[in-house]
């Protein structure tokens, strides 16, 4: 077996140098023969040039050495010429070392290399047969791979061949079939066009390993974050013109932090959507963090969201109480620091909070946290919840208006308490001897929207509360499903007073309803589109696709990684909206309150007449002229209280409940009905079965609920 091509190219110069010394001038013919041999074995151009140069050097040294010996000179001079000849040989060896294949293939007795044998074995096992696995269904039996040829290099491995079948049969092997066998992408399989070949023979090329293609970057195109920032963000049309970016951490193009600086000028508010467009990212991948310097802004770009795993409520219970500055913890910022909101301000009074979030956004969880924080901080709560049974923390409220009519009553009571405090505190001084009060209004659009039957009265009361209540130690927490003006009764007063008097929480909203631009713009949160907050984290679809058919997991507990509930933006007075996530309710907030009674409201005239006040409209029949003084309000409430039994007798149907205190007789009948039926019922169903009106049933249900004789879950009542 003769020398290989690589051996010939490497060792020919050594033989040539030896021949040059011994043969003399005849070594020129040896050099020519070596060059012709290298050309005949298809040596590469660099190897051929190196071989010729080495041959010429060695030949010259040999001829000179032969002449020196023939002239009778000292043999040491001739021996010294072996040094340049040897150096030429070593240089050629170094030049051709990189030409050797990195993956040598061994040849077996069958004539195929080991790689070819493996390729052929997989083809037979899965495609053509015969298979070694019993019961395996072949892709197309008999479709053998003929004329196999390998192409192996440092960064690529591929093979070509012809899929061959007997005459009369047609090749049905697809590119996807071959890709699945060799576990490669379909794009790495190339089949010939059947139109140009015989039905039983189809050429195929399979790239088992393709060289990684270097990204094609146009000359001068920006690649680093600093270059991208300068090219797209810092330009006059960019989101932050005139700024420069200095990286503080870099872990890849989608995971870095930095500081944007504008020389001796304030950066001001930043449109987050514009910034995301400049950087070719989604808004959820970018977080801004204002610094103490108005000319600087912290910027963070994320591949995996830092808030994906959440912060457990049970781990930070001690931080839920109000601190010396009046702040409570609501969640965690993108930089892992505590997200705080003010419920009060030292030497001033209470604070408002504006909460926006659609269905499944985590809005109810935020409200439950606030109720728990208020309870632990000694703040009394008046809860107004038009959608009955949606707030699990309702037992922590001193007064709960659960249902549309009752929720309106809670607003009336809150307004009366404000008037009562105004009459008692002509010159308010903080801290008050009375407790702080928090008016929590959930689903406020059900009361404030123009379509609501209580639109005019609710709008007038909430406007007055947001304007006048803070100095009286009464704050308003107002929650709606969208930031649209319609949800606030088209009142610019309510929104502006809420934002001036406290913070704002913006969670995910429905598509087309969460844009904080134009008429819905909020200073400090410009350009944020709440509908762009995703409902799930990347990769969630893969978890959904992995199905468990054992039945509904009724005891399963939601994890922070399951959805993005509670993810949004927190805006505090005088700052930029910062991405945060509310605490994950791994335990029910009510359970952390123990068995303590709700914080009580002070004993005052408004509180003592609360039952009458909640049922006394505060505006005239036209929906205007809100009652402006406590005396007028109490007078109206007392008149309504005296007229109430007569009105009830007139509205009660003649029959079993026609008694002087017919309303009291309804309570035992409600309890008897719920206990007999043993199924939850709506207030409308109860009223129909008792032969009375819903207006008569709802107040009695609320009273029974306060006595813990009935329960309400999502509007369905049952006996306790």
C-alpha positions in Angstrom: 0.0 0.0 0.0 1.6 3.3 -1.2 2.0 6.6 0.7 -1.1 8.8 1.1 -1.4 12.2 -0.5 -0.7 14.0 2.8 2.4 11.8 3.5 3.7 12.5 0.0 3.4 16.3 0.4 4.9 16.3 3.9 7.9 14.0 3.4 8.9 14.6 -0.2 11.0 17.7 0.7 13.0 15.6 3.3 13.8 13.0 0.7 14.6 15.8 -1.8 17.0 17.5 0.6 18.8 14.2 1.2 19.0 13.5 -2.5 20.3 17.0 -3.1 23.3 16.4 -0.9 24.2 13.0 -2.4 23.2 13.4 -6.0 24.2 16.9 -6.6 22.9 18.6 -9.9 20.6 15.6 -10.5 18.5 16.9 -7.6 17.0 19.5 -9.9 15.3 16.7 -11.7 14.1 15.3 -8.3 12.6 18.7 -7.5 10.8 18.8 -10.8 9.5 15.3 -10.2 8.3 16.2 -6.7 6.4 19.3 -8.1 4.8 17.2 -10.8 3.7 14.5 -8.3 2.2 17.1 -6.0 0.2 18.5 -8.9 -0.9 15.1 -9.9 -2.4 14.4 -6.4 -4.4 17.6 -6.6 -2.5 19.4 -3.8 -3.9 22.8 -2.8 -2.3 25.9 -4.2 -0.6 26.9 -0.9 0.8 23.4 -0.4 2.1 23.3 -4.0 3.8 26.7 -3.7 5.4 25.7 -0.4 6.6 22.4 -1.9 8.2 24.2 -4.9 9.9 26.8 -2.8 11.3 24.1 -0.5 12.5 22.1 -3.4 14.3 25.0 -5.0 16.0 25.9 -1.7 17.1 22.3 -1.1 18.2 21.8 -4.7 20.4 25.0 -4.6 22.0 23.9 -1.3 22.7 20.4 -2.8 24.3 21.8 -6.0 26.5 24.2 -4.0 27.6 21.4 -1.6 28.5 19.1 -4.5 30.7 21.8 -6.1 32.5 22.5 -2.8 33.3 18.8 -2.4 34.4 18.4 -6.0 36.8 21.4 -5.7 38.5 19.7 -2.7 37.4 22.2 0.0 36.9 21.4 3.6 33.8 19.0 3.9 32.6 21.1 6.9 31.7 24.0 4.5 29.5 21.6 2.5 27.9 20.2 5.7 27.0 23.8 6.7 24.7 24.1 3.7 22.5 21.4 5.2 21.2 24.1 7.7 19.2 26.2 5.1 18.0 23.0 3.5 16.7 21.7 6.8 15.1 25.0 7.6 13.2 24.9 4.3 12.0 21.4 5.1 10.7 22.5 8.5 9.0 25.6 7.0 7.2 23.4 4.5 6.1 21.0 7.2 4.7 23.9 9.2 2.8 25.3 6.1 1.1 22.0 5.3 0.2 21.0 8.9 -3.1 23.0 8.7 -4.0 21.3 5.5 -4.6 17.9 7.1 -8.2 16.9 7.7 -9.3 17.2 11.4 -11.7 14.2 11.2 -9.8 11.3 9.6 -12.1 8.5 8.5 -11.0 5.0 8.9 -11.7 2.5 6.1 -13.1 -0.9 6.8 -12.9 -4.1 4.9 -16.2 -3.4 3.2 -14.7 -0.4 1.4 -16.8 2.2 3.4 -15.5 4.5 6.0 -16.8 4.2 9.6 -18.9 7.4 9.0 -20.4 6.1 5.8 -21.2 2.8 7.5 -23.1 4.7 10.3 -25.0 6.8 7.8 -25.9 3.6 5.8 -27.0 1.8 9.0 -29.3 4.5 10.1 -30.8 4.7 6.6 -31.5 1.0 6.6 -32.8 1.0 10.2 -35.4 3.7 9.7 -36.0 4.2 6.0 -35.3 1.4 3.7 -34.7 -1.7 5.8 -33.9 -4.4 6.8 -34.5 -3.0 10.3 -33.0 -4.5 13.4 -36.0 -3.5 15.6 -39.1 -5.7 15.7 -42.3 -3.9 14.8 -40.6 -0.8 13.4 -42.6 0.9 10.6 -40.2 1.8 7.8 -40.6 5.1 5.9 -40.3 3.3 2.5 -39.0 -0.2 2.3 -36.5 -0.8 -0.4 -35.6 2.8 -0.9 -31.8 2.3 -0.6 -29.2 5.0 -0.6 -26.8 4.4 -3.5 -23.6 6.2 -4.6 -23.0 7.5 -1.1 -20.3 10.2 -1.0 -19.0 12.0 2.1 -17.8 15.6 2.5 -16.0 16.0 5.9 -14.3 19.2 7.0 -13.4 21.1 10.1 -16.8 22.8 10.4 -19.0 20.8 8.2 -20.1 17.2 7.5 -22.4 16.2 4.7 -23.2 13.3 2.4 -24.8 12.9 -1.0 -26.4 9.9 -2.7 -29.2 8.7 -4.8 -32.4 7.2 -3.4 -33.0 4.2 -5.6 -35.9 1.8 -6.0 -36.7 -1.0 -8.5 -38.2 -0.1 -11.8 -41.9 0.8 -11.6 -41.8 2.2 -8.1 -41.7 5.9 -7.1 -39.6 7.6 -4.4 -41.9 8.7 -1.5 -39.2 9.6 1.0 -39.6 13.3 2.1 -37.1 15.8 3.4 -38.9 15.8 6.8 -38.4 12.0 7.0 -34.7 12.2 6.5 -34.4 15.1 8.9 -36.2 13.2 11.7 -33.9 10.1 11.2 -30.7 12.1 11.4 -32.1 14.6 14.0 -31.4 17.8 12.0 -33.5 20.7 10.8 -35.5 20.1 7.6 -33.7 23.0 6.0 -30.5 20.9 6.0 -31.9 18.3 3.7 -31.9 19.0 -0.1 -33.9 16.7 -2.4 -33.7 16.9 -6.2 -36.8 18.0 -8.2 -38.8 14.8 -9.1 -39.7 16.5 -12.4 -36.1 16.3 -13.6 -35.3 12.7 -12.5 -36.7 9.2 -13.0 -39.5 8.2 -10.5 -37.3 5.5 -8.9 -34.1 7.6 -8.5 -33.9 10.9 -6.6 -30.6 12.6 -5.6 -30.3 13.8 -2.0 -27.8 16.0 -0.1 -27.9 16.0 3.7 -25.9 18.5 5.8 -25.3 16.7 9.1 -23.2 19.7 10.3 -23.3 23.1 8.7 -20.7 25.8 9.3 -22.1 28.5 11.5 -22.8 31.5 9.4 -21.3 34.7 10.6 -23.8 37.5 10.9 -23.8 39.7 7.9 -23.2 43.2 9.4 -23.2 46.0 6.9 -20.2 48.2 6.9 -20.6 50.8 9.7 -23.8 49.2 11.2 -24.0 49.5 15.0 -23.6 46.3 17.0 -22.9 47.1 20.6 -25.5 48.6 22.9 -23.7 51.9 23.0 -23.6 52.0 19.2 -27.2 51.1 18.9 -28.1 53.8 21.5 -26.2 56.4 19.7 -27.6 55.5 16.3 -31.3 55.2 17.2 -32.1 56.5 20.7 -29.8 59.5 21.1 -30.7 61.1 17.7 -33.1 64.1 17.6 -36.0 61.8 16.6 -35.2 59.1 19.2 -36.8 58.5 22.6 -34.0 60.1 24.5 -32.2 62.7 22.2 -28.8 64.0 23.2 -28.1 61.2 25.7 -25.1 58.8 25.9 -25.2 55.3 27.3 -22.6 53.9 29.7 -22.9 50.2 30.5 -22.6 49.0 34.1 -23.3 45.3 33.3 -23.2 43.3 30.0 -24.2 39.7 29.8 -25.2 39.7 26.1 -27.2 41.9 23.7 -30.5 41.1 25.5 -29.2 41.2 29.1 -27.5 44.5 30.1 -27.8 47.5 32.4 -26.5 51.0 31.9 -26.9 54.7 32.7 -28.2 57.2 30.1 -26.9 60.7 30.6 -27.7 64.0 29.0 -25.0 66.6 29.5 -26.2 69.3 31.9 -29.9 68.8 30.9 -32.7 67.0 32.5 -33.9 63.9 30.7 -37.5 64.4 31.7 -40.2 61.8 31.0 -39.4 59.0 28.5 -41.9 57.4 26.2 -41.3 53.7 26.9 -42.9 52.5 23.7 -40.7 54.8 21.6 -37.6 53.5 23.4 -38.6 49.9 22.8 -39.1 50.7 19.1 -35.7 52.3 18.9 -34.0 49.3 20.4 -36.2 46.8 18.5 -37.5 45.2 21.7 -40.9 44.7 23.3 -41.8 47.1 26.1 -41.8 44.3 28.7 -38.1 43.7 28.0 -37.1 47.3 29.1 -37.2 48.8 32.5 -36.3 52.4 33.4 -35.1 53.5 36.9 -34.8 57.2 37.7 -31.8 58.3 39.6 -31.1 61.1 42.0 -29.7 63.1 39.1 -32.3 64.5 36.7 -29.8 64.3 33.9 -29.4 60.5 34.3 -31.7 57.5 33.9 -31.1 53.9 34.6 -31.8 51.5 31.7 -32.2 47.7 31.9 -32.7 45.3 29.1 -33.7 41.7 30.0 -33.9 38.4 28.3 -35.7 36.6 31.1 -37.8 38.9 33.2 -36.4 39.6 36.7 -39.8 39.5 38.3 -40.9 36.1 36.9 -40.5 34.2 40.1 -42.2 36.9 42.3 -42.0 37.8 46.0 -44.1 35.8 48.5 -46.5 37.6 50.8 -45.6 35.4 53.7 -41.9 36.3 53.4 -42.4 40.1 53.9 -45.4 40.2 56.3 -43.5 42.6 58.6 -43.1 45.1 55.7 -46.9 45.4 55.2 -47.4 47.7 58.1 -47.1 51.4 57.6 -43.6 52.9 58.3 -42.7 56.2 59.9 -43.1 57.9 56.5 -46.5 56.4 55.9 -45.4 53.9 53.3 -46.4 50.2 53.0 -44.9 47.5 50.8 -46.9 46.6 47.7 -44.5 44.5 45.8 -41.0 44.4 44.3 -39.3 46.6 41.7 -37.4 45.3 38.7 -34.1 45.9 40.5 -35.3 43.7 43.4 -35.9 46.6 45.8 -39.1 47.0 47.7 -42.0 48.7 45.9 -43.6 51.1 48.4 -46.8 53.2 48.2 -47.9 55.9 50.7 -51.1 55.5 52.6 -50.4 58.6 54.8 -48.0 61.5 55.1 -46.6 62.7 58.4 -48.0 66.0 59.7 -50.4 66.1 56.7 -53.0 63.4 56.4 -54.0 60.4 54.3 -53.0 59.6 50.7 -55.0 58.4 47.6 -54.2 55.5 45.3 -55.3 55.0 41.7 -55.4 51.4 40.6 -55.9 50.2 37.0 -56.1 46.6 35.9 -58.3 44.3 33.7 -59.5 40.8 34.4 -56.9 38.4 35.6 -54.3 41.2 36.0 -53.9 40.8 39.8 -56.0 43.9 40.7 -58.1 42.0 43.4 -54.8 40.7 44.9 -53.5 44.3 45.2 -56.7 45.4 46.9 -56.4 42.5 49.4 -52.9 43.5 50.2 -54.0 47.1 50.8 -56.8 45.9 53.1 -54.3 43.8 55.1 -51.8 46.7 55.3 -54.5 49.0 56.5 -55.6 46.5 59.2 -52.0 46.1 60.4 -51.5 49.8 60.4 -54.6 50.7 62.4 -56.5 52.3 59.5 -60.3 51.8 59.3 -61.7 50.7 55.9 -65.0 51.5 54.2 -65.3 49.1 51.3 -67.4 49.8 48.3 -67.6 46.8 46.0 -70.4 47.0 43.3 -69.6 43.5 42.1 -70.6 41.4 45.1 -68.3 38.7 46.6 -65.1 39.6 44.6 -62.9 40.8 47.5 -61.8 38.1 49.8 -60.5 40.6 52.3 -63.9 42.1 52.9 -64.0 40.9 56.6 -61.2 43.4 57.3 -63.5 46.4 56.5 -65.4 48.3 59.2 -68.2 48.7 56.7 -68.7 46.7 53.5 -71.0 47.7 50.7 -71.2 44.4 48.8 -73.3 44.8 45.7 -74.3 47.7 43.5 -76.8 49.4 45.9 -74.8 48.7 49.0 -71.6 50.0 47.3 -73.4 53.3 46.6 -74.5 53.3 50.2 -70.8 52.9 51.3 -69.9 56.0 49.2 -72.7 58.0 51.0 -71.3 56.9 54.3 -67.8 57.9 53.4 -69.0 61.4 52.3 -71.0 61.7 55.6 -67.9 60.8 57.6 -65.9 63.5 55.8 -68.5 66.1 56.5 -68.6 65.0 60.2 -64.9 65.4 60.5 -65.0 68.7 58.8 -67.5 69.9 61.3 -65.4 68.6 64.2 -61.9 69.6 62.9 -62.2 73.2 61.8 -58.4 73.4 62.0 -57.2 69.9 61.3 -54.0 68.8 63.1 -52.2 65.6 62.4 -52.1 63.1 64.0 -55.9 62.9 64.6 -57.3 61.4 67.7 -59.6 59.4 65.3 -58.1 56.7 63.1 -57.2 57.2 59.5 -59.9 56.0 57.1 -59.4 54.4 53.7 -62.3 54.4 51.2 -61.7 51.4 48.9 -63.8 51.5 45.7 -63.5 48.4 43.6 -64.9 48.3 40.0 -65.5 52.0 40.3 -66.7 52.2 36.7 -69.9 50.4 37.7 -70.8 53.4 39.8 -69.2 56.3 37.8 -69.8 55.4 34.2 -72.5 57.4 32.4 -74.5 54.2 32.0 -74.8 53.6 35.7 -78.0 54.5 37.5 -75.9 56.1 40.2 -73.6 58.0 37.8 -74.4 61.6 38.9 -74.5 61.0 42.6 -71.4 58.8 42.6 -69.4 61.2 40.5 -70.3 64.1 42.7 -69.4 62.3 45.9 -66.0 60.9 44.6 -65.0 64.3 43.2 -65.6 65.8 46.7 -63.8 63.0 48.5 -60.7 63.2 46.3 -60.6 67.0 46.7 -61.3 67.5 50.4 -60.8 64.3 52.3 -57.0 64.0 52.7 -56.6 66.7 55.4 -59.4 65.0 57.3 -57.4 61.7 57.4 -59.5 60.0 54.7 -57.8 58.5 51.7 -59.4 57.1 48.5 -58.3 53.9 46.8 -60.1 53.7 43.5 -59.8 50.7 41.2 -61.1 50.5 37.6 -60.5 48.1 34.7 -59.1 50.7 32.2 -57.4 54.1 32.4 -60.1 55.5 30.0 -61.9 58.7 31.1 -65.2 56.9 30.7 -64.4 54.6 33.6 -64.2 57.8 35.8 -67.4 59.3 34.5 -65.4 61.5 32.2 -64.3 63.5 35.2 -60.9 65.1 34.9 -61.1 66.1 38.6 -61.1 62.6 39.9 -58.1 61.4 37.9 -56.0 64.6 38.6 -56.8 64.5 42.3 -56.0 60.9 42.7 -52.6 61.3 41.0 -51.8 64.5 42.9 -52.8 63.0 46.2 -50.8 59.8 46.0 -49.6 57.0 43.8 -50.9 54.9 40.9 -50.7 51.2 40.0 -51.0 50.2 36.4 -51.6 46.5 35.6 -52.4 44.7 32.4 -55.6 45.8 30.5 -57.5 44.5 27.5 -56.3 45.2 24.0 -57.1 48.7 22.9 -58.0 50.0 26.4 -54.6 50.4 28.1 -52.8 53.1 26.2 -51.6 56.0 28.4 -51.3 58.5 25.5 -53.4 61.4 24.3 -56.4 62.1 26.6 -55.4 59.2 28.8 -51.8 60.3 29.3 -50.5 60.3 32.9 -47.4 62.4 33.7 -44.6 60.1 34.5 -46.1 57.2 32.6 -46.2 58.6 29.1 -46.2 56.1 26.2 -47.0 53.0 28.3 -49.5 50.7 26.7 -50.9 48.4 29.4 -52.4 46.1 26.9 -48.9 45.1 25.8 -48.1 43.5 29.1 -48.3 39.8 28.2 -50.7 37.5 30.1 -48.1 34.8 30.4 -44.3 34.4 30.4 -42.3 33.2 27.4 -42.5 29.4 27.1 -45.8 29.1 28.9 -47.4 27.6 25.7 -45.1 24.6 26.1 -46.4 23.9 29.6 -50.0 24.1 28.3 -49.2 21.7 25.5 -47.9 19.1 28.0 -51.4 17.9 29.0 -52.3 15.8 32.0 -55.6 14.0 31.4 -56.1 12.7 34.9 -58.8 15.3 35.6 -59.2 18.9 36.8 -56.6 19.6 39.6 -59.0 21.4 42.0 -56.3 21.7 44.7 -53.6 23.1 42.4 -52.2 26.4 43.6 -51.1 29.1 41.1 -47.4 29.9 41.0 -45.8 33.2 40.1 -44.4 31.5 36.9 -47.8 30.5 35.7 -48.9 34.0 34.6 -48.0 37.6 34.8 -50.7 38.6 37.4 -49.5 41.6 39.5 -47.0 42.7 36.8 -47.2 46.3 35.9 -45.9 49.8 36.7 -45.9 51.8 39.9 -46.0 55.5 39.8 -45.3 57.4 43.0 -45.5 61.2 43.5 -42.7 63.1 41.6 -41.2 60.0 39.9 -41.2 58.0 36.7 -43.4 54.9 36.4 -41.2 51.9 37.2 -41.9 48.3 36.4 -42.8 46.2 39.5 -44.8 43.2 40.5 -47.2 43.0 43.5 -46.6 40.3 46.1 -47.7 36.8 45.4 -50.5 35.7 47.7 -49.1 32.4 48.7 -51.3 32.6 51.8 -54.7 34.4 52.1 -54.2 37.9 53.4 -57.2 37.6 55.8 -55.5 34.6 57.5 -52.5 36.9 58.4 -54.9 39.2 60.3 -55.8 36.5 62.8 -59.1 36.7 64.5 -58.8 40.4 65.2 -61.8 42.6 64.7 -61.7 45.2 61.9 -60.3 48.6 62.9 -63.4 50.6 64.0 -64.5 54.1 62.9 -64.8 56.7 65.7 -68.2 57.0 67.4 -69.7 60.1 65.7 -73.2 61.1 64.5 -72.5 60.0 60.9 -71.4 56.6 62.0 -74.3 56.1 64.4 -76.8 56.9 61.6 -74.9 54.8 59.0 -77.9 52.5 58.2 -80.1 55.5 57.3 -77.3 57.4 55.6 -76.4 54.5 53.3 -80.0 54.5 51.9 -80.3 58.3 51.7 -79.5 59.8 48.2 -77.2 62.8 48.5 -78.4 64.6 45.4 -81.8 65.9 44.3 -84.1 64.2 41.9 -82.3 65.8 39.0 -79.0 64.2 40.1 -77.6 67.6 41.1 -77.0 69.8 44.1 -75.1 67.5 46.4 -75.9 67.9 50.1 -73.2 70.3 51.3 -73.4 70.3 55.1 -73.5 67.7 57.8 -76.7 69.2 59.4 -78.6 69.0 56.1 -77.4 65.4 55.5 -78.3 64.2 59.0 -81.7 65.9 58.8 -82.4 64.2 55.5 -81.2 60.8 56.8 -83.4 61.1 59.9 -86.4 61.9 57.8 -85.7 59.0 55.6 -85.2 56.8 58.6 -88.7 57.7 59.9 -90.3 57.3 56.5 -88.6 53.9 55.9 -91.1 51.7 57.7 -94.0 53.3 55.9 -92.3 53.0 52.5 -91.5 49.3 53.2 -95.2 48.6 54.1 -96.3 50.2 50.8 -93.7 48.3 48.7 -94.3 45.0 50.4 -96.8 42.7 48.6 -100.0 41.8 50.4 -99.6 38.3 51.8 -97.4 36.4 54.1 -95.0 39.3 54.7 -97.6 42.1 55.2 -96.6 43.0 58.7 -95.6 46.2 60.4 -92.0 45.0 60.5 -92.2 42.9 57.4 -88.6 43.4 56.6 -87.6 41.7 59.9 -89.9 38.8 58.9 -88.0 38.3 55.7 -84.7 37.4 57.5 -85.9 34.1 59.0 -87.6 33.2 55.7 -84.4 33.9 53.8 -82.4 31.7 56.3 -85.1 28.9 56.1 -85.0 29.0 52.3 -81.2 28.8 52.0 -81.1 26.0 54.6 -83.8 23.9 52.9 -82.5 24.3 49.4 -78.8 23.7 50.3 -77.7 25.3 47.1 -76.3 28.8 46.5 -78.8 31.3 45.0 -78.6 34.8 43.7 -80.5 37.6 45.4 -83.0 37.7 42.4 -83.7 34.0 42.9 -84.3 34.4 46.6 -86.7 37.4 46.0 -88.7 35.4 43.4 -89.1 32.4 45.7 -90.2 34.6 48.6 -92.6 36.7 46.5 -90.9 40.0 47.2 -88.6 42.5 45.5 -84.8 42.4 45.2 -84.6 45.8 46.8 -86.1 44.3 50.0 -83.9 41.2 50.0 -80.5 42.7 49.4 -80.2 44.8 52.6 -81.4 41.8 54.7 -78.8 39.6 53.1 -76.1 42.1 53.9 -77.3 42.2 57.5 -77.3 38.4 57.8 -73.8 38.3 56.3 -72.5 40.7 58.9 -73.9 38.3 61.5 -72.1 35.4 59.8 -75.4 33.6 59.2 -75.0 33.6 55.4 -72.0 33.7 53.0 -71.6 35.3 49.6 -69.3 34.0 46.9 -69.3 35.8 43.6 -72.9 36.9 44.0 -74.2 33.5 45.2 -75.7 33.3 48.7 -75.8 30.2 50.9 -76.5 29.5 54.6 -73.3 29.6 56.8 
